[in-house]
Amino acid sequence: MSGDIFRQNSMDEKVCITQYEHKEYDSCSWEENDEFDDPSFNELIKEAETAIDQGVYPTRIYQGSSGSYFVKNIEGKTIGVFKPKDEEPYGRLNPKWTKWMHRMCCPCCFGRSCLIPNQGYMSEAGASLVDQKLGLNVVPNTKVVKLASETFNYLRIDVEKSKAKKVVNEHFPKVGRKFHRLGLPPKKGSFQVFVENFKDADFHLRKFESDPLDPDTSKHFQLQFERLVVLDYIIRNTDRGNDNWLINYLKAKAASENGEEEATPASIQVAAIDNGLAFPTKHPDSWRAYPYHWAWLPYAKIPFSQETRDLVLDKISDMNFVQDICDDMHNLFMTDKGIDRQMFEKQMSVMRGQILNLSQALKDGKSPLQLVQMPSVFVERSRGHVGTTEKFRNFSNTFTQRFQKKTPFFSWC
């Protein structure tokens, strides 16, 4: 935040002294965001907070089933997507009335029984963590942050309290300085870096049917596609349609005759967004199977490349590396006060089973399509002390393998 928002009082406590007409109340909070080991991401969050302070508010995304927002910088350029926890489909402040009707009128058919409700924001950040650990680089950087803005969906009482405090502070500044918070309460949620010049995969995939890629670009796209497959399979994404992963494709350009423009080769890149419905506690086994829609593409019939095997096989074959991922996931998920440790362990059992299948498929030279046809398996930690230090590794990390017997009623949706 800008330096003129706060001053120090005699008790070394921050005091908000901004006047009402400055419109700098919305992100004025003592609950500051943690510093990440990522300077560029920290700077991006500061840009978002500064923009909100100056009245450049996030705008709601009207697609989807939850409250999500395009976050902008001071110039009005979109820099990220913020998804508050309390505006998820199961959240108490979900702004989509269709989901409210669905939940109220047909609760037995609402949501996915294999997922923990209201944990989508953690799933978004967890997918980014797995992506970075494996070096896939297909998920835009995503972390859990806190933001406040008048364009978010709040309870009426919070809005009225905020307005009342602003009026009091405007007329009685000395009283206003004693308030713990003047603006709206910050919301906790996932913040994903916005990627530019990408379009829905479905848009490009249809074009590729009539205008095929050149051999070099096609090979690069296959490698990018395989990384998407690896990510989705490990996190067991239950919501990967061709409308929620993105492609940035630039055709090759020939040099101009006058020499002013140089020739540029074609380029293609994949971005895996919308990872909020992953990390289930069990494999889908009730009505729907929630399949990976990319499994029906022709690219899924091609065996995994040597490049993909070289990238991930050694890592996922090392149980210490796998346990490190689980430990990092534990540290992330435990920042949610409502997390249940037993349910988290079930999530990790599914993930470890997916990793086991993936490593075997890569060793056997299978294709993504053959991978998703492998039996669903759990790798469960044996009962005992659940430790994360080296002292307890050998004692706590005894695992058993179990196959899922029950299958969903519909296998195609």
C-alpha positions as CSV (number, residue, x, y, z in Angstrom):
1,M,0.0,0.0,0.0
2,S,1.1,3.6,-0.5
3,G,3.0,5.3,2.3
4,D,0.4,7.9,3.1
5,I,-2.3,5.4,4.2
6,F,-0.8,4.5,7.6
7,R,1.1,6.3,10.3
8,Q,2.5,4.9,13.6
9,N,0.9,5.8,16.9
10,S,2.5,5.8,20.3
11,M,1.8,2.1,20.8
12,D,3.6,1.2,17.6
13,E,0.3,0.1,16.1
14,K,-0.8,0.9,12.6
15,V,-3.6,3.5,12.4
16,C,-5.7,4.2,9.3
17,I,-5.9,7.9,8.7
18,T,-7.2,8.0,5.1
19,Q,-10.2,10.3,4.6
20,Y,-13.5,9.0,3.0
21,E,-13.1,11.0,-0.2
22,H,-9.8,9.2,-1.0
23,K,-11.7,5.9,-1.4
24,E,-8.9,3.9,0.2
25,Y,-10.8,1.9,2.8
26,D,-11.5,-1.3,0.9
27,S,-8.1,-2.9,1.4
28,C,-7.3,-1.1,4.6
29,S,-6.8,-4.0,7.0
30,W,-4.4,-5.2,9.6
31,E,-4.6,-8.7,8.1
32,E,-1.8,-8.2,5.6
33,N,-0.8,-10.8,3.0
34,D,2.1,-13.0,3.7
35,E,5.3,-12.4,1.8
36,F,6.0,-15.2,-0.7
37,D,9.3,-16.5,-1.9
38,D,8.4,-14.9,-5.3
39,P,9.2,-11.2,-5.7
40,S,7.2,-10.9,-8.9
41,F,4.1,-12.4,-7.3
42,N,4.5,-10.1,-4.2
43,E,4.7,-7.1,-6.5
44,L,1.6,-8.2,-8.4
45,I,-0.4,-8.4,-5.2
46,K,0.8,-4.9,-4.2
47,E,-0.4,-3.7,-7.6
48,A,-3.8,-5.2,-7.0
49,E,-4.1,-3.6,-3.5
50,T,-3.0,-0.2,-4.8
51,A,-5.5,-0.4,-7.6
52,I,-8.3,-1.2,-5.2
53,D,-7.2,1.7,-3.0
54,Q,-7.5,4.0,-5.9
55,G,-11.0,2.8,-6.9
56,V,-10.0,0.4,-9.7
57,Y,-12.1,-2.5,-8.4
58,P,-12.1,-6.2,-9.5
59,T,-14.9,-7.1,-11.8
60,R,-17.0,-10.3,-11.4
61,I,-16.7,-13.1,-14.0
62,Y,-20.2,-14.1,-14.9
63,Q,-19.3,-17.5,-16.2
64,G,-19.0,-20.4,-13.8
65,S,-20.7,-21.5,-10.7
66,S,-18.8,-19.4,-8.1
67,G,-18.0,-15.8,-7.4
68,S,-14.7,-15.1,-9.2
69,Y,-13.2,-11.8,-10.2
70,F,-10.8,-10.2,-12.7
71,V,-8.3,-8.2,-10.7
72,K,-6.8,-5.1,-12.3
73,N,-3.8,-2.8,-11.8
74,I,-4.0,0.9,-11.6
75,E,-4.1,1.2,-15.4
76,G,-7.1,-1.0,-15.5
77,K,-5.2,-3.9,-17.1
78,T,-6.3,-7.4,-15.9
79,I,-3.4,-9.0,-13.9
80,G,-5.1,-11.9,-12.1
81,V,-8.2,-13.9,-11.2
82,F,-9.3,-14.0,-7.6
83,K,-11.7,-16.7,-6.2
84,P,-12.8,-16.0,-2.7
85,K,-13.5,-19.0,-0.4
86,D,-16.9,-17.8,0.8
87,E,-18.2,-17.3,-2.8
88,E,-17.6,-20.9,-3.9
89,P,-20.6,-23.0,-4.9
90,Y,-20.9,-24.2,-1.3
91,G,-19.9,-20.8,0.1
92,R,-22.4,-18.9,2.2
93,L,-21.9,-15.8,0.0
94,N,-22.0,-17.4,-3.4
95,P,-23.5,-14.7,-5.7
96,K,-24.9,-17.0,-8.4
97,W,-28.6,-17.4,-7.7
98,T,-28.9,-20.5,-10.0
99,K,-26.5,-22.3,-7.6
100,W,-28.5,-21.1,-4.6
101,M,-31.7,-22.5,-6.2
102,H,-29.8,-25.7,-7.0
103,R,-28.6,-26.1,-3.4
104,M,-31.9,-25.2,-1.8
105,C,-34.3,-27.2,-4.1
106,C,-32.1,-30.2,-4.9
107,P,-29.4,-30.6,-2.2
108,C,-29.0,-34.3,-2.8
109,C,-27.7,-33.7,-6.4
110,F,-25.6,-30.6,-5.5
111,G,-21.9,-30.8,-5.7
112,R,-19.5,-33.8,-6.0
113,S,-19.5,-36.4,-3.3
114,C,-15.9,-37.1,-3.8
115,L,-14.8,-33.5,-3.1
116,I,-14.5,-31.6,0.2
117,P,-17.0,-28.7,-0.1
118,N,-15.7,-25.1,-0.1
119,Q,-12.1,-26.0,-0.6
120,G,-11.8,-25.0,-4.3
121,Y,-9.4,-22.1,-3.5
122,M,-7.0,-24.6,-1.9
123,S,-7.3,-26.9,-4.8
124,E,-6.3,-24.0,-7.2
125,A,-3.2,-23.3,-5.1
126,G,-2.4,-27.0,-4.7
127,A,-2.5,-27.6,-8.5
128,S,0.0,-24.7,-8.9
129,L,2.2,-26.3,-6.2
130,V,2.2,-29.7,-8.0
131,D,2.9,-28.0,-11.3
132,Q,6.0,-26.2,-9.9
133,K,7.3,-29.2,-8.1
134,L,7.3,-31.3,-11.3
135,G,8.5,-28.5,-13.5
136,L,5.4,-28.8,-15.8
137,N,4.9,-25.0,-16.2
138,V,1.3,-25.3,-17.5
139,V,-0.5,-23.8,-14.4
140,P,-0.3,-20.0,-14.1
141,N,1.2,-19.1,-10.7
142,T,-1.5,-19.4,-8.1
143,K,-1.4,-18.7,-4.3
144,V,-3.7,-18.0,-1.4
145,V,-4.1,-14.3,-0.6
146,K,-6.5,-11.9,1.1
147,L,-8.2,-9.0,-0.7
148,A,-11.1,-6.7,0.0
149,S,-13.2,-4.8,-2.5
150,E,-16.7,-3.3,-2.6
151,T,-17.4,-5.3,-5.7
152,F,-17.1,-8.6,-3.8
153,N,-20.3,-10.2,-2.4
154,Y,-20.7,-9.3,1.3
155,L,-23.3,-9.7,4.0
156,R,-25.5,-6.6,4.2
157,I,-24.4,-6.0,7.8
158,D,-20.7,-5.9,6.8
159,V,-21.5,-3.3,4.1
160,E,-23.5,-1.2,6.5
161,K,-20.9,-1.4,9.3
162,S,-18.3,-0.3,6.8
163,K,-20.3,2.7,5.7
164,A,-21.1,3.7,9.3
165,K,-17.4,3.6,10.2
166,K,-16.5,5.7,7.2
167,V,-19.0,8.3,8.2
168,V,-17.8,8.3,11.8
169,N,-14.2,8.6,10.7
170,E,-15.0,11.5,8.3
171,H,-16.7,13.6,11.0
172,F,-14.8,12.4,14.1
173,P,-11.3,11.4,12.9
174,K,-10.0,10.8,16.5
175,V,-12.8,8.2,17.0
176,G,-12.2,6.6,13.6
177,R,-8.6,6.0,14.4
178,K,-9.6,3.6,17.2
179,F,-11.5,1.3,14.8
180,H,-9.8,-2.1,14.2
181,R,-10.8,-1.9,10.6
182,L,-12.5,0.9,8.5
183,G,-13.1,-1.0,5.3
184,L,-14.8,-4.2,4.4
185,P,-13.3,-7.4,5.8
186,P,-10.7,-9.0,3.5
187,K,-11.7,-12.3,1.8
188,K,-9.3,-15.3,1.7
189,G,-9.1,-16.9,-1.7
190,S,-6.9,-18.1,-4.6
191,F,-5.2,-15.5,-6.8
192,Q,-4.0,-16.8,-10.2
193,V,-1.8,-14.7,-12.5
194,F,-3.7,-13.7,-15.6
195,V,-2.4,-15.1,-18.9
196,E,-2.8,-13.0,-22.0
197,N,-3.6,-13.9,-25.6
198,F,-5.0,-17.3,-24.7
199,K,-8.3,-18.8,-25.9
200,D,-10.3,-21.8,-24.9
201,A,-8.8,-25.0,-26.1
202,D,-12.0,-25.9,-27.9
203,F,-11.6,-22.9,-30.1
204,H,-8.2,-23.9,-31.4
205,L,-8.8,-27.6,-31.5
206,R,-11.6,-27.1,-33.9
207,K,-9.4,-24.9,-36.1
208,F,-6.6,-27.5,-36.1
209,E,-9.0,-30.0,-37.7
210,S,-9.3,-27.9,-40.8
211,D,-5.9,-26.1,-40.6
212,P,-3.4,-28.7,-39.1
213,L,-0.3,-27.6,-37.3
214,D,3.1,-27.9,-39.0
215,P,5.2,-30.9,-37.8
216,D,7.5,-28.9,-35.4
217,T,4.6,-27.0,-33.8
218,S,2.5,-30.2,-33.6
219,K,5.3,-31.9,-31.7
220,H,5.6,-29.0,-29.3
221,F,1.9,-29.0,-28.7
222,Q,1.9,-32.8,-28.0
223,L,4.6,-32.2,-25.3
224,Q,2.5,-29.4,-23.8
225,F,-0.6,-31.6,-23.9
226,E,1.2,-34.4,-22.1
227,R,2.1,-32.0,-19.3
228,L,-1.5,-31.1,-18.9
229,V,-2.3,-34.8,-18.8
230,V,0.3,-35.4,-16.1
231,L,-1.1,-32.6,-14.0
232,D,-4.7,-33.5,-14.3
233,Y,-4.1,-37.2,-13.6
234,I,-2.0,-36.6,-10.5
235,I,-4.5,-34.1,-8.9
236,R,-7.4,-36.1,-10.2
237,N,-9.1,-33.1,-11.8
238,T,-12.9,-33.8,-11.9
239,D,-13.6,-30.8,-14.1
240,R,-11.4,-30.7,-17.1
241,G,-13.4,-30.0,-20.2
242,N,-12.0,-28.4,-23.4
243,D,-13.4,-25.0,-22.3
244,N,-11.3,-24.7,-19.1
245,W,-7.8,-25.2,-20.5
246,L,-6.3,-22.6,-22.7
247,I,-4.1,-22.4,-25.8
248,N,-2.0,-19.5,-27.1
249,Y,-1.2,-20.1,-30.7
250,L,0.7,-17.8,-33.0
251,K,1.2,-18.7,-36.6
252,A,4.5,-18.4,-38.3
253,K,5.2,-15.1,-40.2
254,A,7.3,-14.7,-43.2
255,A,9.8,-11.8,-43.5
256,S,8.5,-8.7,-45.2
257,E,9.9,-7.9,-48.7
258,N,11.3,-4.6,-47.6
259,G,13.1,-6.3,-44.7
260,E,11.4,-4.3,-42.0
261,E,9.9,-7.4,-40.3
262,E,11.8,-10.5,-39.7
263,A,10.4,-14.0,-40.1
264,T,9.0,-15.5,-36.8
265,P,8.4,-19.2,-36.2
266,A,5.0,-20.5,-35.0
267,S,4.6,-20.9,-31.3
268,I,2.1,-22.7,-29.1
269,Q,1.5,-22.8,-25.3
270,V,-1.0,-24.5,-23.0
271,A,-2.4,-23.1,-19.8
272,A,-4.3,-25.2,-17.2
273,I,-6.8,-23.0,-15.4
274,D,-9.8,-23.8,-13.3
275,N,-8.3,-26.4,-11.0
276,G,-10.7,-25.9,-8.2
277,L,-12.4,-29.2,-8.4
278,A,-9.4,-31.5,-7.9
279,F,-7.9,-33.5,-5.0
280,P,-10.9,-35.7,-4.2
281,T,-11.0,-37.9,-1.1
282,K,-12.0,-40.9,-3.2
283,H,-12.3,-41.7,-6.9
284,P,-15.8,-40.9,-8.2
285,D,-18.1,-43.8,-7.5
286,S,-21.7,-42.6,-7.3
287,W,-23.6,-41.2,-10.3
288,R,-20.9,-39.6,-12.5
289,A,-17.4,-40.5,-13.4
290,Y,-16.2,-37.0,-14.1
291,P,-13.9,-38.1,-16.9
292,Y,-11.0,-36.2,-18.4
293,H,-12.4,-34.8,-21.6
294,W,-8.9,-34.6,-23.2
295,A,-8.9,-38.4,-23.2
296,W,-11.2,-38.3,-26.3
297,L,-8.8,-36.2,-28.3
298,P,-6.5,-37.8,-30.9
299,Y,-3.5,-36.6,-29.0
300,A,-4.4,-38.9,-26.1
301,K,-3.8,-41.9,-28.3
302,I,-0.1,-41.2,-28.8
303,P,2.2,-42.8,-26.3
304,F,3.9,-40.5,-23.8
305,S,7.1,-39.0,-25.3
306,Q,10.6,-39.6,-24.1
307,E,10.8,-35.9,-23.1
308,T,7.9,-36.3,-20.7
309,R,9.4,-39.5,-19.2
310,D,12.7,-37.7,-18.7
311,L,10.9,-34.8,-17.1
312,V,8.8,-36.6,-14.5
313,L,9.5,-40.3,-14.2
314,D,12.5,-40.2,-12.0
315,K,10.8,-37.7,-9.7
316,I,7.5,-39.6,-9.3
317,S,9.3,-42.9,-8.9
318,D,11.1,-41.6,-5.8
319,M,8.9,-42.0,-2.7
320,N,10.9,-39.3,-0.9
321,F,10.0,-36.8,-3.6
322,V,6.4,-37.9,-3.5
323,Q,6.4,-37.5,0.3
324,D,7.9,-34.1,-0.1
325,I,4.9,-33.1,-2.3
326,C,2.5,-34.4,0.3
327,D,4.3,-32.5,3.0
328,D,4.1,-29.3,1.0
329,M,0.5,-29.9,0.3
330,H,0.0,-30.5,4.1
331,N,1.6,-27.1,4.9
332,L,-0.6,-25.4,2.3
333,F,-3.9,-27.0,3.2
334,M,-3.4,-26.6,7.0
335,T,-3.6,-22.8,6.5
336,D,-7.4,-23.4,6.2
337,K,-8.7,-23.5,9.7
338,G,-11.6,-25.8,8.7
339,I,-9.4,-28.6,7.3
340,D,-9.9,-32.1,8.6
341,R,-6.6,-34.1,8.8
342,Q,-8.3,-37.4,8.1
343,M,-9.9,-36.1,5.0
344,F,-6.6,-34.6,3.9
345,E,-4.9,-37.9,4.3
346,K,-7.6,-39.5,2.1
347,Q,-6.9,-36.8,-0.6
348,M,-3.2,-37.8,-0.4
349,S,-4.1,-41.5,-0.7
350,V,-5.8,-40.8,-4.0
351,M,-2.9,-38.6,-5.2
352,R,-0.3,-41.2,-4.3
353,G,-2.4,-43.8,-6.2
354,Q,-2.5,-41.6,-9.2
355,I,1.2,-41.1,-9.1
356,L,1.8,-44.9,-8.8
357,N,-0.4,-45.5,-11.9
358,L,1.3,-42.7,-13.9
359,S,4.8,-44.0,-13.1
360,Q,3.8,-47.4,-14.3
361,A,2.2,-46.1,-17.5
362,L,5.4,-44.1,-18.3
363,K,7.6,-47.1,-17.7
364,D,5.3,-49.3,-20.0
365,G,5.2,-46.7,-22.8
366,K,1.5,-46.2,-22.5
367,S,-0.6,-43.4,-23.9
368,P,-2.8,-40.9,-22.0
369,L,-5.9,-42.8,-23.1
370,Q,-4.4,-46.1,-21.8
371,L,-3.4,-44.3,-18.6
372,V,-7.0,-43.3,-17.7
373,Q,-8.2,-46.8,-18.4
374,M,-6.0,-48.2,-15.6
375,P,-7.8,-49.4,-12.4
376,S,-8.3,-46.7,-9.8
377,V,-6.0,-47.3,-6.8
378,F,-5.4,-45.8,-3.4
379,V,-2.0,-45.8,-1.6
380,E,-2.8,-45.4,2.0
381,R,-0.5,-44.6,4.9
382,S,-0.6,-47.2,7.6
383,R,-1.9,-46.2,11.0
384,G,0.6,-44.7,13.4
385,H,2.4,-41.5,14.1
386,V,2.1,-39.1,11.1
387,G,5.4,-37.3,11.1
388,T,7.1,-35.1,8.6
389,T,10.6,-35.0,10.0
390,E,13.3,-37.4,9.0
391,K,13.2,-38.9,12.5
392,F,9.8,-40.3,11.9
393,R,10.0,-41.0,8.1
394,N,10.7,-44.7,8.3
395,F,8.1,-45.2,11.1
396,S,5.2,-43.3,9.6
397,N,5.6,-43.9,5.9
398,T,4.5,-47.5,5.6
399,F,1.9,-47.7,2.8
400,T,-0.6,-50.1,1.6
401,Q,-2.2,-50.4,-1.9
402,R,-5.9,-50.8,-2.4
403,F,-8.0,-50.9,-5.5
404,Q,-11.4,-49.2,-5.8
405,K,-14.2,-51.7,-6.4
406,K,-17.3,-49.5,-6.8
407,T,-17.8,-47.7,-10.1
408,P,-20.0,-44.8,-11.0
409,F,-23.4,-45.4,-12.7
410,F,-22.6,-43.2,-15.7
411,S,-19.0,-43.6,-17.1
412,W,-19.2,-41.0,-19.9
413,C,-20.1,-37.9,-17.9
